[in-house]
Amino acid sequence: VQLQASGGGLVQTGDSLRLSCAASGFTFGPCTWGWFRQAPGKEREFVAAIRRPGSTGYYADSVTVKGRFTISRDNARNTVYLQVNSLRPFDTAVYYCAAASGCLIRSSYGTEINYNYWGQGTEVTVSS
């Protein structure tokens, strides 16, 4: 199984980006997708997750995430997306996608060890 993340880049404050992560090698596709990010000099943190069968996304409680990030998935393509709007310099980070074969419960979304597979990360840099 491999996860390939893409869509990062250098943007200006206020811009938007759509990050993508495609999975290959799954027989049935992951049940749970997650996005995490790691800012320079900081630990990796949970951003968002989405789980079958629904399309409802769950987001970190951080006020810096809510309202600006939207996670979605395309089951037919085994792909997850993260739409990020109104980017700010503090959003600068490497964004990682993660996939779990199992269906995680909500309280487990933010725990990295629960995800079986990780992408290589896509870098987002927001200039002021």
N, CA, C and O atoms as a GROMACS GRO file, in nm:
protein
  512
    1VAL      N    1   0.085  -0.120   0.000
    1VAL     CA    2   0.000   0.000   0.000
    1VAL      C    3   0.088   0.125   0.000
    1VAL      O    4   0.187   0.134   0.073
    2GLN      N    5   0.050   0.219  -0.083
    2GLN     CA    6   0.123   0.346  -0.089
    2GLN      C    7   0.025   0.461  -0.090
    2GLN      O    8  -0.082   0.453  -0.150
    3LEU      N    9   0.064   0.569  -0.024
    3LEU     CA   10  -0.012   0.692  -0.026
    3LEU      C   11   0.073   0.800  -0.091
    3LEU      O   12   0.190   0.817  -0.056
    4GLN      N   13   0.015   0.870  -0.184
    4GLN     CA   14   0.087   0.975  -0.256
    4GLN      C   15   0.015   1.107  -0.235
    4GLN      O   16  -0.096   1.127  -0.286
    5ALA      N   17   0.079   1.196  -0.161
    5ALA     CA   18   0.021   1.328  -0.134
    5ALA      C   19   0.072   1.430  -0.235
    5ALA      O   20   0.186   1.422  -0.281
    6SER      N   21  -0.013   1.525  -0.266
    6SER     CA   22   0.026   1.631  -0.361
    6SER      C   23  -0.058   1.755  -0.334
    6SER      O   24  -0.154   1.752  -0.256
    7GLY      N   25  -0.020   1.864  -0.401
    7GLY     CA   26  -0.101   1.986  -0.395
    7GLY      C   27  -0.041   2.099  -0.313
    7GLY      O   28  -0.094   2.210  -0.314
    8GLY      N   29   0.067   2.073  -0.242
    8GLY     CA   30   0.130   2.178  -0.165
    8GLY      C   31   0.203   2.278  -0.253
    8GLY      O   32   0.214   2.260  -0.374
    9GLY      N   33   0.253   2.383  -0.189
    9GLY     CA   34   0.327   2.482  -0.265
    9GLY      C   35   0.348   2.608  -0.185
    9GLY      O   36   0.315   2.615  -0.066
   10LEU      N   37   0.402   2.708  -0.251
   10LEU     CA   38   0.425   2.840  -0.191
   10LEU      C   39   0.309   2.931  -0.230
   10LEU      O   40   0.285   2.955  -0.348
   11VAL      N   41   0.240   2.982  -0.130
   11VAL     CA   42   0.124   3.067  -0.155
   11VAL      C   43   0.133   3.191  -0.067
   11VAL      O   44   0.219   3.201   0.020
   12GLN      N   45   0.043   3.284  -0.091
   12GLN     CA   46   0.039   3.406  -0.012
   12GLN      C   47  -0.076   3.399   0.089
   12GLN      O   48  -0.170   3.321   0.074
   13THR      N   49  -0.065   3.481   0.189
   13THR     CA   50  -0.171   3.490   0.290
   13THR      C   51  -0.304   3.516   0.222
   13THR      O   52  -0.317   3.604   0.137
   14GLY      N   53  -0.404   3.437   0.263
   14GLY     CA   54  -0.537   3.452   0.207
   14GLY      C   55  -0.567   3.357   0.092
   14GLY      O   56  -0.683   3.342   0.054
   15ASP      N   57  -0.466   3.295   0.038
   15ASP     CA   58  -0.487   3.202  -0.073
   15ASP      C   59  -0.549   3.071  -0.024
   15ASP      O   60  -0.561   3.047   0.097
   16SER      N   61  -0.588   2.989  -0.119
   16SER     CA   62  -0.644   2.857  -0.089
   16SER      C   63  -0.564   2.749  -0.160
   16SER      O   64  -0.500   2.774  -0.262
   17LEU      N   65  -0.568   2.631  -0.104
   17LEU     CA   66  -0.504   2.516  -0.166
   17LEU      C   67  -0.594   2.394  -0.149
   17LEU      O   68  -0.672   2.386  -0.054
   18ARG      N   69  -0.580   2.302  -0.240
   18ARG     CA   70  -0.649   2.174  -0.228
   18ARG      C   71  -0.542   2.065  -0.230
   18ARG      O   72  -0.479   2.040  -0.332
   19LEU      N   73  -0.524   2.001  -0.118
   19LEU     CA   74  -0.430   1.892  -0.108
   19LEU      C   75  -0.500   1.762  -0.142
   19LEU      O   76  -0.618   1.743  -0.111
   20SER      N   77  -0.426   1.672  -0.206
   20SER     CA   78  -0.482   1.543  -0.244
   20SER      C   79  -0.392   1.431  -0.193
   20SER      O   80  -0.272   1.450  -0.173
   21CYS      N   81  -0.451   1.317  -0.172
   21CYS     CA   82  -0.373   1.200  -0.132
   21CYS      C   83  -0.441   1.077  -0.191
   21CYS      O   84  -0.555   1.046  -0.159
   22ALA      N   85  -0.369   1.009  -0.277
   22ALA     CA   86  -0.423   0.892  -0.344
   22ALA      C   87  -0.358   0.765  -0.289
   22ALA      O   88  -0.237   0.759  -0.268
   23ALA      N   89  -0.441   0.667  -0.266
   23ALA     CA   90  -0.392   0.540  -0.214
   23ALA      C   91  -0.391   0.435  -0.325
   23ALA      O   92  -0.482   0.429  -0.408
   24SER      N   93  -0.288   0.354  -0.324
   24SER     CA   94  -0.281   0.242  -0.416
   24SER      C   95  -0.246   0.116  -0.339
   24SER      O   96  -0.178   0.121  -0.236
   25GLY      N   97  -0.294   0.005  -0.389
   25GLY     CA   98  -0.263  -0.121  -0.325
   25GLY      C   99  -0.368  -0.171  -0.228
   25GLY      O  100  -0.356  -0.282  -0.176
   26PHE      N  101  -0.471  -0.090  -0.205
   26PHE     CA  102  -0.579  -0.135  -0.118
   26PHE      C  103  -0.674  -0.225  -0.197
   26PHE      O  104  -0.700  -0.202  -0.315
   27THR      N  105  -0.724  -0.326  -0.130
   27THR     CA  106  -0.825  -0.410  -0.192
   27THR      C  107  -0.960  -0.342  -0.187
   27THR      O  108  -1.033  -0.339  -0.286
   28PHE      N  109  -0.994  -0.288  -0.071
   28PHE     CA  110  -1.124  -0.225  -0.057
   28PHE      C  111  -1.115  -0.077  -0.023
   28PHE      O  112  -1.217  -0.010  -0.013
   29GLY      N  113  -0.995  -0.026  -0.006
   29GLY     CA  114  -0.981   0.115   0.030
   29GLY      C  115  -0.984   0.134   0.180
   29GLY      O  116  -1.043   0.054   0.252
   30PRO      N  117  -0.920   0.239   0.228
   30PRO     CA  118  -0.917   0.264   0.373
   30PRO      C  119  -1.054   0.304   0.425
   30PRO      O  120  -1.132   0.368   0.355
   31CYS      N  121  -1.082   0.265   0.546
   31CYS     CA  122  -1.207   0.309   0.606
   31CYS      C  123  -1.192   0.451   0.661
   31CYS      O  124  -1.284   0.532   0.649
   32THR      N  125  -1.079   0.480   0.720
   32THR     CA  126  -1.056   0.611   0.782
   32THR      C  127  -0.936   0.680   0.717
   32THR      O  128  -0.830   0.620   0.699
   33TRP      N  129  -0.957   0.804   0.682
   33TRP     CA  130  -0.849   0.890   0.632
   33TRP      C  131  -0.824   0.999   0.736
   33TRP      O  132  -0.914   1.046   0.805
   34GLY      N  133  -0.697   1.038   0.743
   34GLY     CA  134  -0.664   1.150   0.830
   34GLY      C  135  -0.563   1.242   0.764
   34GLY      O  136  -0.486   1.200   0.678
   35TRP      N  137  -0.565   1.368   0.804
   35TRP     CA  138  -0.463   1.464   0.766
   35TRP      C  139  -0.397   1.516   0.894
   35TRP      O  140  -0.464   1.549   0.991
   36PHE      N  141  -0.266   1.521   0.890
   36PHE     CA  142  -0.188   1.577   0.999
   36PHE      C  143  -0.093   1.681   0.939
   36PHE      O  144  -0.072   1.685   0.818
   37ARG      N  145  -0.037   1.764   1.023
   37ARG     CA  146   0.062   1.858   0.973
   37ARG      C  147   0.170   1.879   1.077
   37ARG      O  148   0.148   1.863   1.197
   38GLN      N  149   0.289   1.914   1.028
   38GLN     CA  150   0.402   1.940   1.115
   38GLN      C  151   0.467   2.071   1.073
   38GLN      O  152   0.526   2.081   0.966
   39ALA      N  153   0.454   2.169   1.158
   39ALA     CA  154   0.516   2.299   1.133
   39ALA      C  155   0.664   2.293   1.173
   39ALA      O  156   0.703   2.208   1.253
   40PRO      N  157   0.744   2.381   1.117
   40PRO     CA  158   0.887   2.381   1.150
   40PRO      C  159   0.910   2.393   1.300
   40PRO      O  160   0.858   2.484   1.364
   41GLY      N  161   0.988   2.301   1.355
   41GLY     CA  162   1.021   2.307   1.496
   41GLY      C  163   0.913   2.259   1.590
   41GLY      O  164   0.928   2.270   1.712
   42LYS      N  165   0.805   2.206   1.535
   42LYS     CA  166   0.694   2.163   1.620
   42LYS      C  167   0.662   2.016   1.596
   42LYS      O  168   0.707   1.956   1.498
   43GLU      N  169   0.585   1.960   1.687
   43GLU     CA  170   0.542   1.822   1.670
   43GLU      C  171   0.429   1.814   1.567
   43GLU      O  172   0.358   1.910   1.541
   44ARG      N  173   0.416   1.697   1.512
   44ARG     CA  174   0.307   1.676   1.417
   44ARG      C  175   0.174   1.680   1.493
   44ARG      O  176   0.163   1.630   1.605
   45GLU      N  177   0.074   1.740   1.428
   45GLU     CA  178  -0.056   1.753   1.493
   45GLU      C  179  -0.168   1.708   1.400
   45GLU      O  180  -0.156   1.715   1.278
   46PHE      N  181  -0.274   1.662   1.461
   46PHE     CA  182  -0.393   1.621   1.387
   46PHE      C  183  -0.464   1.742   1.330
   46PHE      O  184  -0.474   1.847   1.394
   47VAL      N  185  -0.515   1.725   1.208
   47VAL     CA  186  -0.588   1.833   1.144
   47VAL      C  187  -0.733   1.793   1.119
   47VAL      O  188  -0.825   1.863   1.160
   48ALA      N  189  -0.753   1.677   1.050
   48ALA     CA  190  -0.889   1.638   1.013
   48ALA      C  191  -0.894   1.490   0.982
   48ALA      O  192  -0.791   1.427   0.955
   49ALA      N  193  -1.014   1.434   0.987
   49ALA     CA  194  -1.034   1.293   0.953
   49ALA      C  195  -1.172   1.275   0.893
   49ALA      O  196  -1.262   1.357   0.912
   50ILE      N  197  -1.186   1.168   0.818
   50ILE     CA  198  -1.314   1.134   0.759
   50ILE      C  199  -1.323   0.982   0.751
   50ILE      O  200  -1.224   0.913   0.724
   51ARG      N  201  -1.443   0.931   0.776
   51ARG     CA  202  -1.457   0.786   0.787
   51ARG      C  203  -1.577   0.737   0.709
   51ARG      O  204  -1.680   0.804   0.706
   52ARG      N  205  -1.564   0.621   0.647
   52ARG     CA  206  -1.681   0.561   0.584
   52ARG      C  207  -1.780   0.523   0.692
   52ARG      O  208  -1.738   0.497   0.805
   53PRO      N  209  -1.910   0.518   0.663
   53PRO     CA  210  -1.968   0.533   0.530
   53PRO      C  211  -2.009   0.675   0.495
   53PRO      O  212  -2.046   0.702   0.381
   54GLY      N  213  -2.003   0.765   0.589
   54GLY     CA  214  -2.051   0.899   0.563
   54GLY      C  215  -1.948   0.989   0.500
   54GLY      O  216  -1.838   0.946   0.464
   55SER      N  217  -1.985   1.113   0.487
   55SER     CA  218  -1.896   1.214   0.429
   55SER      C  219  -1.868   1.327   0.526
   55SER      O  220  -1.817   1.432   0.488
   56THR      N  221  -1.901   1.305   0.652
   56THR     CA  222  -1.879   1.410   0.752
   56THR      C  223  -1.734   1.411   0.795
   56THR      O  224  -1.677   1.308   0.830
   57GLY      N  225  -1.676   1.528   0.791
   57GLY     CA  226  -1.539   1.542   0.836
   57GLY      C  227  -1.533   1.582   0.982
   57GLY      O  228  -1.626   1.644   1.035
   58TYR      N  229  -1.424   1.547   1.047
   58TYR     CA  230  -1.402   1.584   1.186
   58TYR      C  231  -1.270   1.660   1.192
   58TYR      O  232  -1.173   1.624   1.126
   59TYR      N  233  -1.269   1.762   1.271
   59TYR     CA  234  -1.156   1.855   1.267
   59TYR      C  235  -1.098   1.876   1.406
   59TYR      O  236  -1.165   1.860   1.508
   60ALA      N  237  -0.972   1.911   1.404
   60ALA     CA  238  -0.906   1.944   1.530
   60ALA      C  239  -0.980   2.059   1.597
   60ALA      O  240  -1.038   2.144   1.530
   61ASP      N  241  -0.978   2.059   1.727
   61ASP     CA  242  -1.048   2.163   1.801
   61ASP      C  243  -0.980   2.298   1.792
   61ASP      O  244  -1.038   2.400   1.830
   62SER      N  245  -0.860   2.299   1.743
   62SER     CA  246  -0.785   2.423   1.735
   62SER      C  247  -0.862   2.529   1.658
   62SER      O  248  -0.918   2.502   1.551
   63VAL      N  249  -0.866   2.648   1.711
   63VAL     CA  250  -0.937   2.757   1.644
   63VAL      C  251  -0.869   2.795   1.514
   63VAL      O  252  -0.929   2.863   1.430
   64THR      N  253  -0.746   2.753   1.497
   64THR     CA  254  -0.677   2.788   1.374
   64THR      C  255  -0.717   2.698   1.258
   64THR      O  256  -0.684   2.727   1.143
   65VAL      N  257  -0.788   2.590   1.287
   65VAL     CA  258  -0.828   2.495   1.183
   65VAL      C  259  -0.975   2.507   1.148
   65VAL      O  260  -1.013   2.510   1.031
   66LYS      N  261  -1.057   2.513   1.250
   66LYS     CA  262  -1.201   2.510   1.227
   66LYS      C  263  -1.248   2.624   1.139
   66LYS      O  264  -1.208   2.740   1.154
   67GLY      N  265  -1.333   2.587   1.046
   67GLY     CA  266  -1.395   2.686   0.959
   67GLY      C  267  -1.317   2.714   0.832
   67GLY      O  268  -1.371   2.773   0.739
   68ARG      N  269  -1.191   2.674   0.827
   68ARG     CA  270  -1.111   2.701   0.708
   68ARG      C  271  -1.071   2.574   0.635
   68ARG      O  272  -1.034   2.580   0.518
   69PHE      N  273  -1.079   2.460   0.701
   69PHE     CA  274  -1.036   2.334   0.641
   69PHE      C  275  -1.158   2.247   0.612
   69PHE      O  276  -1.252   2.242   0.692
   70THR      N  277  -1.155   2.179   0.499
   70THR     CA  278  -1.262   2.086   0.464
   70THR      C  279  -1.199   1.958   0.410
   70THR      O  280  -1.124   1.961   0.313
   71ILE      N  281  -1.231   1.848   0.474
   71ILE     CA  282  -1.182   1.718   0.427
   71ILE      C  283  -1.293   1.648   0.351
   71ILE      O  284  -1.410   1.656   0.389
   72SER      N  285  -1.256   1.581   0.244
   72SER     CA  286  -1.353   1.505   0.166
   72SER      C  287  -1.283   1.384   0.106
   72SER      O  288  -1.160   1.374   0.108
   73ARG      N  289  -1.362   1.292   0.054
   73ARG     CA  290  -1.303   1.171   0.000
   73ARG      C  291  -1.376   1.128  -0.125
   73ARG      O  292  -1.494   1.159  -0.145
   74ASP      N  293  -1.303   1.057  -0.210
   74ASP     CA  294  -1.361   0.996  -0.330
   74ASP      C  295  -1.331   0.848  -0.320
   74ASP      O  296  -1.219   0.804  -0.349
   75ASN      N  297  -1.428   0.772  -0.279
   75ASN     CA  298  -1.405   0.630  -0.255
   75ASN      C  299  -1.370   0.556  -0.383
   75ASN      O  300  -1.289   0.462  -0.381
   76ALA      N  301  -1.428   0.596  -0.492
   76ALA     CA  302  -1.401   0.528  -0.619
   76ALA      C  303  -1.255   0.544  -0.661
   76ALA      O  304  -1.198   0.456  -0.725
   77ARG      N  305  -1.197   0.656  -0.623
   77ARG     CA  306  -1.056   0.683  -0.658
   77ARG      C  307  -0.961   0.656  -0.542
   77ARG      O  308  -0.840   0.676  -0.556
   78ASN      N  309  -1.013   0.611  -0.428
   78ASN     CA  310  -0.928   0.592  -0.309
   78ASN      C  311  -0.844   0.716  -0.281
   78ASN      O  312  -0.723   0.707  -0.260
   79THR      N  313  -0.910   0.828  -0.282
   79THR     CA  314  -0.841   0.956  -0.267
   79THR      C  315  -0.911   1.040  -0.160
   79THR      O  316  -1.034   1.040  -0.148
   80VAL      N  317  -0.830   1.112  -0.084
   80VAL     CA  318  -0.882   1.206   0.014
   80VAL      C  319  -0.828   1.344  -0.020
   80VAL      O  320  -0.718   1.359  -0.073
   81TYR      N  321  -0.907   1.445   0.012
   81TYR     CA  322  -0.871   1.584  -0.018
   81TYR      C  323  -0.876   1.667   0.110
   81TYR      O  324  -0.949   1.636   0.204
   82LEU      N  325  -0.799   1.772   0.110
   82LEU     CA  326  -0.806   1.871   0.217
   82LEU      C  327  -0.807   2.008   0.151
   82LEU      O  328  -0.705   2.054   0.098
   83GLN      N  329  -0.921   2.072   0.155
   83GLN     CA  330  -0.934   2.208   0.105
   83GLN      C  331  -0.899   2.303   0.218
   83GLN      O  332  -0.958   2.297   0.326
   84VAL      N  333  -0.805   2.389   0.193
   84VAL     CA  334  -0.761   2.484   0.295
   84VAL      C  335  -0.780   2.625   0.241
   84VAL      O  336  -0.720   2.662   0.140
   85ASN      N  337  -0.862   2.702   0.309
   85ASN     CA  338  -0.892   2.838   0.266
   85ASN      C  339  -0.831   2.940   0.361
   85ASN      O  340  -0.793   2.907   0.474
   86SER      N  341  -0.821   3.061   0.314
   86SER     CA  342  -0.771   3.172   0.395
   86SER      C  343  -0.641   3.134   0.466
   86SER      O  344  -0.629   3.148   0.588
   87LEU      N  345  -0.546   3.088   0.389
   87LEU     CA  346  -0.420   3.042   0.447
   87LEU      C  347  -0.347   3.156   0.517
   87LEU      O  348  -0.349   3.271   0.473
   88ARG      N  349  -0.285   3.119   0.626
   88ARG     CA  350  -0.207   3.213   0.709
   88ARG      C  351  -0.066   3.160   0.725
   88ARG      O  352  -0.042   3.040   0.708
   89PRO      N  353   0.028   3.248   0.758
   89PRO     CA  354   0.166   3.199   0.778
   89PRO      C  355   0.177   3.086   0.880
   89PRO      O  356   0.265   3.000   0.867
   90PHE      N  357   0.090   3.084   0.980
   90PHE     CA  358   0.101   2.976   1.079
   90PHE      C  359   0.053   2.842   1.024
   90PHE      O  360   0.066   2.740   1.091
   91ASP      N  361  -0.004   2.841   0.903
   91ASP     CA  362  -0.041   2.715   0.838
   91ASP      C  363   0.078   2.652   0.767
   91ASP      O  364   0.068   2.539   0.718
   92THR      N  365   0.189   2.722   0.762
   92THR     CA  366   0.309   2.668   0.700
   92THR      C  367   0.351   2.539   0.771
   92THR      O  368   0.375   2.538   0.891
   93ALA      N  369   0.359   2.431   0.693
   93ALA     CA  370   0.386   2.300   0.752
   93ALA      C  371   0.399   2.198   0.640
   93ALA      O  372   0.366   2.224   0.525
   94VAL      N  373   0.447   2.082   0.678
   94VAL     CA  374   0.436   1.966   0.590
   94VAL      C  375   0.308   1.894   0.628
   94VAL      O  376   0.286   1.859   0.744
   95TYR      N  377   0.224   1.872   0.528
   95TYR     CA  378   0.095   1.809   0.551
   95TYR      C  379   0.104   1.662   0.511
   95TYR      O  380   0.146   1.628   0.400
   96TYR      N  381   0.065   1.576   0.603
   96TYR     CA  382   0.071   1.433   0.583
   96TYR      C  383  -0.068   1.373   0.578
   96TYR      O  384  -0.155   1.406   0.659
   97CYS      N  385  -0.089   1.285   0.482
   97CYS     CA  386  -0.211   1.207   0.484
   97CYS      C  387  -0.183   1.072   0.548
   97CYS      O  388  -0.070   1.022   0.544
   98ALA      N  389  -0.284   1.016   0.606
   98ALA     CA  390  -0.272   0.886   0.671
   98ALA      C  391  -0.399   0.807   0.648
   98ALA      O  392  -0.508   0.863   0.632
   99ALA      N  393  -0.386   0.677   0.646
   99ALA     CA  394  -0.501   0.591   0.620
   99ALA      C  395  -0.502   0.475   0.717
   99ALA      O  396  -0.398   0.418   0.752
  100ALA      N  397  -0.621   0.441   0.760
  100ALA     CA  398  -0.640   0.326   0.846
  100ALA      C  399  -0.732   0.227   0.776
  100ALA      O  400  -0.838   0.265   0.726
  101SER      N  401  -0.693   0.102   0.774
  101SER     CA  402  -0.780   0.000   0.714
  101SER      C  403  -0.909  -0.012   0.793
  101SER      O  404  -1.016  -0.033   0.736
  102GLY      N  405  -0.898   0.001   0.922
  102GLY     CA  406  -1.015  -0.012   1.008
  102GLY      C  407  -1.090   0.120   1.022
  102GLY      O  408  -1.041   0.227   0.986
  103CYS      N  409  -1.208   0.107   1.075
  103CYS     CA  410  -1.293   0.223   1.097
  103CYS      C  411  -1.272   0.273   1.239
  103CYS      O  412  -1.321   0.214   1.335
  104LEU      N  413  -1.198   0.381   1.252
  104LEU     CA  414  -1.166   0.434   1.383
  104LEU      C  415  -1.286   0.503   1.446
  104LEU      O  416  -1.374   0.553   1.376
  105ILE      N  417  -1.288   0.504   1.576
  105ILE     CA  418  -1.390   0.584   1.645
  105ILE      C  419  -1.338   0.726   1.658
  105ILE      O  420  -1.218   0.753   1.648
  106ARG      N  421  -1.430   0.816   1.681
  106ARG     CA  422  -1.396   0.958   1.676
  106ARG      C  423  -1.283   0.993   1.772
  106ARG      O  424  -1.196   1.073   1.737
  107SER      N  425  -1.284   0.936   1.889
  107SER     CA  426  -1.182   0.970   1.989
  107SER      C  427  -1.043   0.923   1.948
  107SER      O  428  -0.944   0.963   2.009
  108SER      N  429  -1.035   0.839   1.845
  108SER     CA  430  -0.907   0.786   1.800
  108SER      C  431  -0.851   0.857   1.678
  108SER      O  432  -0.739   0.828   1.635
  109TYR      N  433  -0.925   0.949   1.622
  109TYR     CA  434  -0.883   1.012   1.497
  109TYR      C  435  -0.749   1.082   1.509
  109TYR      O  436  -0.670   1.081   1.415
  110GLY      N  437  -0.723   1.140   1.621
  110GLY     CA  438  -0.602   1.220   1.635
  110GLY      C  439  -0.480   1.143   1.681
  110GLY      O  440  -0.374   1.203   1.702
  111THR      N  441  -0.491   1.013   1.698
  111THR     CA  442  -0.380   0.932   1.748
  111THR      C  443  -0.308   0.865   1.631
  111THR      O  444  -0.365   0.781   1.562
  112GLU      N  445  -0.185   0.903   1.611
  112GLU     CA  446  -0.111   0.862   1.492
  112GLU      C  447  -0.094   0.710   1.482
  112GLU      O  448  -0.100   0.654   1.372
  113ILE      N  449  -0.075   0.645   1.593
  113ILE     CA  450  -0.048   0.502   1.590
  113ILE      C  451  -0.167   0.422   1.535
  113ILE      O  452  -0.151   0.307   1.497
  114ASN      N  453  -0.283   0.482   1.531
  114ASN     CA  454  -0.402   0.413   1.482
  114ASN      C  455  -0.407   0.403   1.330
  114ASN      O  456  -0.488   0.329   1.274
  115TYR      N  457  -0.320   0.477   1.263
  115TYR     CA  458  -0.317   0.478   1.116
  115TYR      C  459  -0.209   0.383   1.067
  115TYR      O  460  -0.094   0.389   1.111
  116ASN      N  461  -0.247   0.294   0.975
  116ASN     CA  462  -0.155   0.194   0.924
  116ASN      C  463  -0.056   0.248   0.822
  116ASN      O  464   0.058   0.202   0.813
  117TYR      N  465  -0.101   0.346   0.746
  117TYR     CA  466  -0.023   0.391   0.631
  117TYR      C  467  -0.013   0.543   0.629
  117TYR      O  468  -0.105   0.615   0.669
  118TRP      N  469   0.103   0.590   0.582
  118TRP     CA  470   0.130   0.734   0.578
  118TRP      C  471   0.186   0.774   0.443
  118TRP      O  472   0.263   0.700   0.382
  119GLY      N  473   0.146   0.891   0.398
  119GLY     CA  474   0.205   0.949   0.280
  119GLY      C  475   0.336   1.018   0.313
  119GLY      O  476   0.374   1.028   0.429
  120GLN      N  477   0.403   1.064   0.209
  120GLN     CA  478   0.536   1.124   0.227
  120GLN      C  479   0.530   1.269   0.270
  120GLN      O  480   0.632   1.327   0.308
  121GLY      N  481   0.412   1.328   0.264
  121GLY     CA  482   0.399   1.468   0.302
  121GLY      C  483   0.408   1.561   0.183
  121GLY      O  484   0.481   1.537   0.087
  122THR      N  485   0.332   1.667   0.191
  122THR     CA  486   0.339   1.773   0.090
  122THR      C  487   0.354   1.905   0.163
  122THR      O  488   0.281   1.934   0.258
  123GLU      N  489   0.449   1.985   0.119
  123GLU     CA  490   0.487   2.105   0.192
  123GLU      C  491   0.403   2.225   0.150
  123GLU      O  492   0.386   2.252   0.031
  124VAL      N  493   0.353   2.294   0.249
  124VAL     CA  494   0.278   2.418   0.226
  124VAL      C  495   0.352   2.532   0.294
  124VAL      O  496   0.380   2.526   0.414
  125THR      N  497   0.383   2.634   0.218
  125THR     CA  498   0.450   2.752   0.272
  125THR      C  499   0.365   2.873   0.240
  125THR      O  500   0.332   2.900   0.125
  126VAL      N  501   0.330   2.946   0.345
  126VAL     CA  502   0.244   3.063   0.330
  126VAL      C  503   0.326   3.186   0.363
  126VAL      O  504   0.376   3.202   0.474
  127SER      N  505   0.340   3.274   0.265
  127SER     CA  506   0.416   3.395   0.287
  127SER      C  507   0.323   3.508   0.331
  127SER      O  508   0.206   3.511   0.294
  128SER      N  509   0.377   3.599   0.410
  128SER     CA  510   0.296   3.710   0.461
  128SER      C  511   0.301   3.830   0.368
  128SER      O  512   0.239   3.933   0.396
   0.00000   0.00000   0.00000
